[in-house]
Structures are given as C-alpha cells and as structure tokens.
C-alpha cells in the first residue's frame, strides 16, 4: 500500500512505480505459498504414503510403506535449502542426516521418515498419531505380504 501511494502520488516517479511493481510481485508469491501450505495433504493408504505438495517445492511424492525403514518424531531441523519455497519446504541438506525432502505445514515439530528412496521430513497436524498410524499400516502390510508368501 505504501509503495503504491509512493509510486503514483509522490515525486519518486518511475522508481516509485518500480517499487510498487516489485511489492505486488512479492505479495503474489507469498499468497501462492500460503495457499499451497493449506492445500498440502498427507494421504496414507494400505500400501503407500502420498505427500501432495505443489510444484513450488518439488510436487507430489509417493513413498511405498515397504520402503520405510524408520519413523521418528523430530523438531523441524536446521538445514540448507537446495530447492523449494521458504517456510513451505522443498529439498534440503541437513547436517548429520544428508539430503531430505521436507514439507512444512505445522511449524513446531514433525516426523522424519528414513526410506530406501531417501529421507523425508513431514509435519502433519498431529505428528504422534500420524507416526503410530504409519507404523501400524507398515506392520499390517508386512504381515499381509508374509501371509501371501507362506501360502504360496
């Protein structure tokens, strides 16, 4: 608002108009990021975990439950962003962990998934319940596969 006023109603001339245009662009990007955070979904099926995120941070990720090696509660770690959108997620490098894909929808804590495909840091609304559900679905999938193998 201030830059719009400055651009059109003061003697700043074209510099004020440029400042107004930059401000509008930055506001539009921030609104897109906020809308993307609200549209992010974590969908758990019998065989996979689907992280539905926008292309701003790398798009949808499908994680087969049989590929999950560990599910751990974690605080949002400090990392170096390799690709993605600030305060929303993307591909990061975390000291002591390495590369990981991260989505941030809960700004306090989340879950670290170590898989055969790589590491994922996700932040569902209720991380403890989500962790228990992922673990129970993974165990159920492994049990079903064992029964099929034993019956063959």
C-alpha positions in Angstrom: 0.0 0.0 0.0 2.8 2.4 0.9 4.7 1.7 -2.3 1.6 2.2 -4.4 1.0 5.6 -2.8 4.7 6.4 -3.2 4.7 5.3 -6.9 1.7 7.3 -8.0 1.3 10.2 -5.7 4.8 11.4 -4.9 7.8 12.8 -6.9 9.6 9.4 -6.9 8.4 9.0 -10.5 9.4 5.8 -12.2 11.4 4.5 -9.2 8.2 4.5 -7.1 6.3 2.7 -9.9 9.1 0.1 -10.0 8.9 -0.3 -6.2 5.2 -0.8 -6.4 5.5 -3.5 -9.1 8.1 -5.4 -7.1 5.9 -5.2 -4.0 2.9 -6.6 -5.9 5.1 -9.5 -7.3 6.4 -10.4 -3.8 2.9 -10.3 -2.3 1.6 -12.5 -5.1 4.4 -15.1 -4.5 3.7 -15.1 -0.7 -0.1 -15.6 -1.3 0.7 -18.6 -3.6 3.0 -20.1 -0.9 0.3 -19.6 1.8 -2.4 -21.2 -0.4 0.0 -24.1 -1.2 0.5 -24.8 2.5 -3.2 -25.1 3.1 -3.6 -27.4 0.1 -0.8 -29.8 1.2 -2.1 -33.2 2.2 -0.6 -36.4 3.7 -2.6 -39.4 2.4 -1.9 -42.8 3.9 -3.2 -45.8 2.1 -2.7 -49.5 2.7 0.5 -49.5 0.5 1.9 -46.0 0.4 2.1 -42.6 1.9 1.4 -39.8 -0.6 2.6 -36.3 0.2 0.5 -34.0 -2.0 2.5 -30.7 -2.3 2.7 -28.2 -5.1 5.4 -28.0 -7.7 6.9 -25.0 -5.9 8.7 -27.4 -3.7 9.0 -30.5 -5.9 5.5 -31.8 -6.4 3.8 -34.9 -5.1 5.9 -37.6 -3.5 4.8 -41.3 -3.2 6.5 -43.3 -0.6 5.8 -47.1 -0.6 5.3 -48.3 3.0 7.6 -51.3 2.4 10.4 -48.8 1.7 10.1 -47.1 5.1 13.0 -48.1 7.4 12.2 -45.8 10.4 9.6 -43.3 11.6 10.9 -40.8 14.2 9.5 -37.8 15.8 11.6 -34.7 15.2 11.7 -31.0 15.6 12.0 -29.1 12.3 15.7 -29.3 11.8 18.0 -26.6 10.6 19.1 -27.2 7.0 20.3 -25.6 3.8 17.6 -25.3 1.2 18.7 -26.8 -2.1 15.3 -26.2 -3.9 11.9 -25.1 -2.7 10.0 -22.3 -1.2 10.8 -20.6 2.1 8.7 -21.6 5.1 7.0 -24.3 3.0 9.6 -26.9 2.1 11.5 -28.5 -0.7 14.8 -30.3 -1.0 17.2 -29.6 1.9 20.6 -30.7 3.1 20.6 -31.4 6.9 24.0 -31.8 8.7 24.2 -35.3 10.2 21.3 -36.6 8.0 22.1 -35.6 4.5 19.6 -34.7 1.8 15.9 -34.8 2.5 12.6 -33.7 1.1 10.6 -31.5 3.6 7.1 -30.2 3.7 6.2 -27.7 6.5 2.5 -27.4 7.4 3.0 -27.5 11.2 5.7 -25.1 12.4 6.6 -26.8 15.6 7.5 -30.5 15.1 7.1 -33.3 12.7 8.2 -36.8 11.5 11.5 -38.0 10.0 10.9 -40.9 7.6 14.1 -42.8 6.6 13.3 -44.8 3.5 15.1 -46.8 0.7 14.2 -43.8 -1.6 15.8 -41.2 0.7 14.8 -39.1 3.8 11.6 -37.1 4.2 10.6 -34.6 6.9 6.9 -34.1 7.1 4.9 -32.0 9.6 1.3 -33.3 9.9 -1.1 -31.6 12.3 -0.8 -34.4 15.0 2.6 -36.0 14.5 2.3 -38.6 17.3 -0.9 -40.0 16.0 0.4 -39.9 12.4 3.5 -41.7 13.4 1.5 -44.5 15.1 -0.7 -44.9 12.1 2.2 -45.1 9.6 3.9 -47.7 11.8 0.7 -49.8 12.2 -0.1 -49.6 8.4 3.5 -50.6 7.6 3.4 -53.5 10.0 0.0 -54.6 8.6 1.4 -54.5 5.0 4.4 -56.6 6.1 2.2 -59.1 7.8 -0.1 -59.4 4.7 3.0 -60.0 2.5 4.3 -62.7 4.9 0.9 -64.5 4.8 0.9 -64.4 1.0 4.5 -65.8 0.9 3.6 -68.5 3.4 0.6 -69.6 1.5 2.5 -69.8 -1.8 
